[in-house]
């Protein structure tokens, strides 16, 4: 299985939106949706992709995963990382994360929901450590989350 990783473009907006929406429904069913599907699609088109730092994984020319990053005060952030539910467990997320970590300086941080045990296990297997647990009052879904970091020492 050959997976290609490249920068996401506006041509990918439909697949990126579909992946974000279907992943939320499949894996984050416990977290209330803060936005409608239409709002997500507009955000992907008008904010996410134009902001830069968006990467997609392609399998046979089909976008099957998305990863978006940003930098704030010298800290690199993983803002979004989702794989199409039909392709989870095939090593695509690992390849995307490995590619990012080879080209990005540390520390790298991300938030995930405390209930998202699969994501937590995934990031912990890749060396990320939980550095803060919150009650969720600062995220749109109001769900308890956990801040992970891959430090420069990792």
VOPAGU-2260 file (C-alpha; in pm, 1 decimal, decimal comma):
REM VOPAGU-2260
SITE   aa  ch    i         X         Y         Z
SITE  UNK   A    0       0,0       0,0       0,0
SITE  UNK   A    1     162,8     322,5    -118,5
SITE  UNK   A    2      61,9     627,9      80,1
SITE  UNK   A    3     157,6     969,5     -54,5
SITE  UNK   A    4     164,8    1272,8     174,7
SITE  UNK   A    5     137,1    1618,9      28,2
SITE  UNK   A    6      19,7    1970,1     108,8
SITE  UNK   A    7    -359,1    2000,9     111,3
SITE  UNK   A    8    -516,0    2238,7    -141,2
SITE  UNK   A    9    -858,0    2386,7    -201,5
SITE  UNK   A   10    -916,5    2104,1    -449,5
SITE  UNK   A   11    -917,3    1872,6    -145,7
SITE  UNK   A   12   -1178,0    2069,2      48,7
SITE  UNK   A   13   -1459,0    1819,3      -9,1
SITE  UNK   A   14   -1261,0    1513,6     101,8
SITE  UNK   A   15   -1105,6    1697,5     397,1
SITE  UNK   A   16   -1450,8    1807,1     511,3
SITE  UNK   A   17   -1591,4    1456,0     463,7
SITE  UNK   A   18   -1307,6    1306,3     670,2
SITE  UNK   A   19   -1349,6    1555,1     954,6
SITE  UNK   A   20   -1726,1    1501,6     965,3
SITE  UNK   A   21   -1725,0    1121,7     932,9
SITE  UNK   A   22   -1445,1    1079,7    1187,4
SITE  UNK   A   23   -1625,3    1294,8    1442,0
SITE  UNK   A   24   -1940,7    1088,1    1398,7
SITE  UNK   A   25   -1758,7     753,7    1411,9
SITE  UNK   A   26   -1508,4     812,9    1691,4
SITE  UNK   A   27   -1615,1    1118,5    1892,2
SITE  UNK   A   28   -1984,3    1043,3    1930,4
SITE  UNK   A   29   -1967,5    1146,8    2299,0
SITE  UNK   A   30   -1861,8    1504,2    2212,9
SITE  UNK   A   31   -2145,3    1735,8    2110,0
SITE  UNK   A   32   -2096,5    1888,3    1768,0
SITE  UNK   A   33   -2017,6    2256,7    1802,1
SITE  UNK   A   34   -2077,7    2324,0    1431,8
SITE  UNK   A   35   -2311,1    2204,1    1160,4
SITE  UNK   A   36   -2172,9    2009,7     863,7
SITE  UNK   A   37   -2221,2    2317,9     645,9
SITE  UNK   A   38   -2022,9    2530,3     892,3
SITE  UNK   A   39   -1742,0    2272,2     892,6
SITE  UNK   A   40   -1728,5    2275,9     512,3
SITE  UNK   A   41   -1713,5    2657,4     503,8
SITE  UNK   A   42   -1442,2    2660,0     771,7
SITE  UNK   A   43   -1231,1    2407,9     578,5
SITE  UNK   A   44   -1264,3    2615,9     261,1
SITE  UNK   A   45   -1229,0    2964,8     408,3
SITE  UNK   A   46    -998,7    2912,3     707,7
SITE  UNK   A   47    -831,1    2575,0     747,6
SITE  UNK   A   48    -677,0    2526,1     403,8
SITE  UNK   A   49    -589,3    2893,9     340,5
SITE  UNK   A   50    -412,7    2914,5     679,4
SITE  UNK   A   51    -147,4    2667,0     559,2
SITE  UNK   A   52       3,2    2374,8     744,9
SITE  UNK   A   53    -252,5    2130,3     604,7
SITE  UNK   A   54    -132,8    1792,0     479,7
SITE  UNK   A   55    -325,0    1506,5     327,4
SITE  UNK   A   56    -248,2    1139,3     279,9
SITE  UNK   A   57    -349,2     983,7     -48,5
SITE  UNK   A   58    -403,2     619,1    -124,1
SITE  UNK   A   59    -455,9     545,1    -492,8
SITE  UNK   A   60    -518,4     919,6    -550,0
SITE  UNK   A   61    -795,2     928,8    -287,1
SITE  UNK   A   62    -743,7    1158,6      11,6
SITE  UNK   A   63    -786,8     934,0     316,8
SITE  UNK   A   64    -641,7    1144,2     601,5
SITE  UNK   A   65    -575,2    1502,5     700,5
SITE  UNK   A   66    -328,9    1664,1     939,5
SITE  UNK   A   67    -314,8    2036,4    1014,1
SITE  UNK   A   68     -47,1    2217,5    1207,6
SITE  UNK   A   69      30,0    2561,7    1341,0
SITE  UNK   A   70     299,1    2735,4    1542,5
SITE  UNK   A   71     246,0    2960,8    1840,3
SITE  UNK   A   72     528,9    3114,7    2041,3
SITE  UNK   A   73     781,9    2857,7    1922,2
SITE  UNK   A   74     560,5    2558,2    1991,8
SITE  UNK   A   75     440,7    2347,3    1701,4
SITE  UNK   A   76      82,2    2226,4    1732,5
SITE  UNK   A   77    -112,6    1945,2    1572,7
SITE  UNK   A   78    -452,3    2110,1    1536,8
SITE  UNK   A   79    -637,0    1838,0    1346,3
SITE  UNK   A   80    -547,0    1478,5    1268,7
SITE  UNK   A   81    -817,0    1255,3    1128,2
SITE  UNK   A   82    -827,2     946,6     908,5
SITE  UNK   A   83   -1129,4     837,5     709,9
SITE  UNK   A   84   -1295,4     573,1     932,0
SITE  UNK   A   85   -1272,5     319,9     646,4
SITE  UNK   A   86    -891,5     347,1     652,4
SITE  UNK   A   87    -815,4     353,7    1025,7
SITE  UNK   A   88    -568,4      90,7    1143,6
SITE  UNK   A   89    -372,1      74,3     818,1
SITE  UNK   A   90     -68,9     277,1     929,1
SITE  UNK   A   91    -173,5     598,2     757,2
SITE  UNK   A   92    -183,2     808,0    1074,9
SITE  UNK   A   93     155,6     671,1    1179,5
SITE  UNK   A   94     305,0     763,7     842,8
SITE  UNK   A   95     157,6    1114,5     857,6
SITE  UNK   A   96     279,4    1171,7    1211,8
SITE  UNK   A   97     625,9    1031,3    1137,8
SITE  UNK   A   98     656,7    1253,2     832,2
SITE  UNK   A   99     558,3    1557,5    1036,3
SITE  UNK   A  100     798,8    1479,0    1319,6
SITE  UNK   A  101    1089,5    1439,8    1075,9
SITE  UNK   A  102    1032,7    1790,3     941,5
SITE  UNK   A  103     913,2    1980,0    1249,6
SITE  UNK   A  104    1106,7    2105,2    1548,8
SITE  UNK   A  105    1001,9    2005,4    1898,3
SITE  UNK   A  106     818,4    2060,4    2120,3
SITE  UNK   A  107     501,8    1947,2    1945,9
SITE  UNK   A  108     173,1    1970,9    2132,4
SITE  UNK   A  109    -187,1    1870,1    2076,0
SITE  UNK   A  110    -513,8    1835,6    2260,3
SITE  UNK   A  111    -742,6    1536,3    2247,8
SITE  UNK   A  112   -1048,9    1447,7    2449,3
SITE  UNK   A  113    -988,5    1241,4    2760,3
SITE  UNK   A  114   -1248,5     990,1    2638,9
SITE  UNK   A  115   -1065,8     944,2    2308,2
SITE  UNK   A  116    -867,7     645,7    2432,7
SITE  UNK   A  117    -766,2     532,4    2083,6
SITE  UNK   A  118    -607,2     870,1    2004,0
SITE  UNK   A  119    -444,4     886,9    2344,4
SITE  UNK   A  120    -293,5     540,8    2299,9
SITE  UNK   A  121    -175,2     635,9    1948,0
SITE  UNK   A  122       4,3     950,6    2062,3
SITE  UNK   A  123     152,0     783,9    2370,8
SITE  UNK   A  124     291,4     506,3    2150,3
SITE  UNK   A  125     467,7     778,4    1952,2
SITE  UNK   A  126     632,0     934,2    2257,2
SITE  UNK   A  127     383,8    1206,0    2348,9
SITE  UNK   A  128     324,2    1258,1    2719,0
SITE  UNK   A  129      19,1    1401,3    2891,7
SITE  UNK   A  130     116,4    1728,6    3057,4
SITE  UNK   A  131    -222,9    1871,6    3155,0
SITE  UNK   A  132    -579,3    1750,3    3204,0
SITE  UNK   A  133    -864,3    2000,0    3181,2
SITE  UNK   A  134   -1234,6    1998,6    3253,3
SITE  UNK   A  135   -1313,9    2106,7    2896,1
SITE  UNK   A  136   -1443,7    2452,7    2973,6
SITE  UNK   A  137   -1203,5    2603,7    2718,9
SITE  UNK   A  138   -1301,1    2389,4    2420,3
SITE  UNK   A  139   -1609,1    2429,6    2203,7
SITE  UNK   A  140   -1751,9    2090,1    2292,9
SITE  UNK   A  141   -1707,6    2143,8    2667,6
SITE  UNK   A  142   -1557,5    1793,4    2697,8
SITE  UNK   A  143   -1265,7    1717,8    2930,0
SITE  UNK   A  144    -944,4    1707,9    2733,5
SITE  UNK   A  145    -577,5    1633,8    2775,1
SITE  UNK   A  146    -277,7    1830,2    2650,4
SITE  UNK   A  147       1,1    1614,6    2507,2
SITE  UNK   A  148     357,4    1713,1    2431,2
SITE  UNK   A  149     647,9    1554,9    2251,0
SITE  UNK   A  150     934,4    1743,7    2407,8
SITE  UNK   A  151    1267,5    1836,9    2255,3
SITE  UNK   A  152    1422,7    1566,1    2475,8
SITE  UNK   A  153    1202,7    1293,3    2326,4
